[in-house]
């Protein structure tokens, strides 16, 4: 049992698991922001452009009755096919995917610029003599300090 607990600790502390957990938490919070963007800002604009159409009231009552709004149909216990709510969720997904795409694109651009500006380290010009531990020229075949023959 102790071995399983140790293996679980190693598994849980890997970077990938922690990164995934953090991503899920941030994704949940981000979803609320996108839902608010869609429901509180974009859908009212679309409703204004389309003449006041409310997508949430686009539904089909499956009991052959006629209802003016979705809440009325649900209050009467009617089964409904809520294609307006589905369209809203599809719009949420597309907006979220676009925002994530733009975020990743921006982060990749920043990473590419950062990589270009990083100075590559100069190649080593010296090495350490294995016998006397003195710094010597990288191309030396004999140590100038202890005169030991060096391997090429």
C-alpha positions as CSV (number, residue, x, y, z in Angstrom):
1,X,0.0,0.0,0.0
2,X,2.9,2.4,0.8
3,X,4.4,1.8,-2.6
4,X,1.1,2.7,-4.3
5,X,0.9,5.9,-2.3
6,X,4.5,6.8,-3.3
7,X,3.7,6.1,-7.0
8,X,0.6,8.2,-6.8
9,X,2.6,11.1,-5.2
10,X,5.1,10.9,-8.1
11,X,2.3,10.8,-10.7
12,X,0.4,13.7,-9.2
13,X,3.4,15.9,-8.9
14,X,4.4,15.6,-12.5
15,X,4.2,18.8,-14.4
16,X,1.6,17.6,-16.9
17,X,-1.0,16.6,-14.3
18,X,-0.6,19.9,-12.5
19,X,-0.7,21.9,-15.8
20,X,-3.9,20.0,-16.8
21,X,-5.6,20.7,-13.5
22,X,-4.7,24.4,-13.7
23,X,-5.9,24.5,-17.3
24,X,-9.3,22.9,-16.4
25,X,-9.8,25.4,-13.5
26,X,-8.9,28.4,-15.7
27,X,-11.0,27.0,-18.5
28,X,-14.0,26.9,-16.3
29,X,-13.6,30.5,-15.2
30,X,-12.9,31.5,-18.8
31,X,-16.1,29.8,-19.9
32,X,-18.1,32.0,-17.6
33,X,-16.5,35.1,-19.2
34,X,-17.3,33.9,-22.7
35,X,-20.9,33.0,-21.7
36,X,-21.3,36.5,-20.4
37,X,-19.8,38.0,-23.5
38,X,-22.2,36.0,-25.7
39,X,-25.3,36.3,-23.6
40,X,-24.9,39.9,-22.3
41,X,-23.2,41.6,-25.3
42,X,-23.3,39.7,-28.5
43,X,-26.8,38.1,-28.4
44,X,-28.5,41.5,-27.6
45,X,-26.7,43.0,-30.6
46,X,-27.8,40.1,-32.8
47,X,-31.3,40.4,-31.4
48,X,-31.2,44.2,-32.3
49,X,-30.0,43.5,-35.8
50,X,-32.5,40.8,-36.4
51,X,-35.4,42.9,-35.1
52,X,-35.7,41.7,-31.5
53,X,-35.5,37.9,-32.1
54,X,-34.7,36.0,-29.0
55,X,-32.9,32.8,-29.8
56,X,-33.8,31.3,-26.4
57,X,-37.4,31.2,-27.5
58,X,-36.7,29.3,-30.7
59,X,-38.1,25.9,-29.8
60,X,-40.4,23.2,-31.1
61,X,-43.0,21.8,-28.7
62,X,-43.2,18.1,-29.2
63,X,-46.8,17.8,-27.8
64,X,-48.4,19.6,-30.8
65,X,-49.4,22.5,-28.6
66,X,-48.6,26.1,-29.3
67,X,-46.6,28.1,-26.7
68,X,-45.4,31.7,-27.2
69,X,-42.2,31.3,-25.0
70,X,-40.1,28.4,-23.9
71,X,-40.8,29.0,-20.2
72,X,-44.5,28.6,-20.8
73,X,-44.0,25.3,-22.5
74,X,-41.7,24.0,-19.8
75,X,-44.2,25.2,-17.1
76,X,-46.8,23.0,-18.8
77,X,-44.5,20.1,-18.8
78,X,-44.2,19.9,-22.6
79,X,-41.2,18.3,-24.1
80,X,-39.4,20.8,-26.3
81,X,-36.7,20.7,-28.9
82,X,-34.7,23.8,-28.0
83,X,-32.8,24.6,-31.2
84,X,-32.4,28.3,-30.2
85,X,-30.5,27.4,-27.0
86,X,-28.4,25.0,-29.1
87,X,-27.5,27.8,-31.5
88,X,-26.5,30.0,-28.6
89,X,-24.2,27.2,-27.3
90,X,-22.7,26.8,-30.8
91,X,-22.1,30.5,-30.9
92,X,-20.5,30.3,-27.4
93,X,-18.2,27.5,-28.6
94,X,-17.1,29.4,-31.8
95,X,-16.4,32.6,-29.8
96,X,-14.4,30.7,-27.2
97,X,-12.5,28.8,-29.8
98,X,-11.7,32.0,-31.6
99,X,-10.6,33.8,-28.4
100,X,-8.3,30.8,-27.5
101,X,-6.9,30.7,-31.0
102,X,-6.0,34.4,-30.8
103,X,-4.5,34.0,-27.4
104,X,-2.4,31.0,-28.5
105,X,-1.4,32.9,-31.7
106,X,-0.3,35.9,-29.6
107,X,1.7,33.7,-27.2
108,X,3.4,31.9,-30.1
109,X,4.4,35.3,-31.6
110,X,5.8,36.5,-28.3
111,X,7.7,33.2,-27.9
112,X,9.1,33.5,-31.4
113,X,10.3,37.1,-30.8
114,X,11.8,36.1,-27.5
115,X,13.6,33.2,-29.1
116,X,15.0,35.5,-31.8
117,X,16.3,38.0,-29.3
118,X,17.9,35.5,-27.0
119,X,21.7,35.5,-27.5
120,X,23.1,32.1,-28.3
121,X,26.0,31.2,-26.0
122,X,29.4,31.5,-27.5
123,X,31.1,28.1,-28.2
124,X,33.5,27.1,-25.5
125,X,37.0,28.4,-26.0
126,X,38.6,26.5,-23.1
127,X,38.5,23.1,-21.5
128,X,39.8,21.8,-18.2
129,X,42.9,19.6,-18.1
130,X,41.8,16.3,-16.6
131,X,45.2,16.0,-14.7
132,X,45.9,19.4,-13.2
133,X,42.4,20.9,-13.6
134,X,43.8,24.1,-15.3
135,X,41.9,25.9,-18.0
136,X,43.5,25.4,-21.4
137,X,42.7,26.2,-25.0
138,X,40.0,23.9,-26.5
139,X,42.3,22.8,-29.3
140,X,45.3,22.0,-27.1
141,X,46.7,18.5,-27.3
142,X,49.2,19.0,-24.4
143,X,48.6,20.9,-21.2
144,X,50.9,23.9,-20.9
145,X,50.8,23.8,-17.1
146,X,51.5,20.1,-16.4
147,X,52.6,19.0,-19.9
148,X,50.3,16.0,-19.8
149,X,49.3,14.5,-23.2
150,X,45.6,15.2,-23.8
151,X,43.2,13.1,-25.7
152,X,41.8,14.7,-28.9
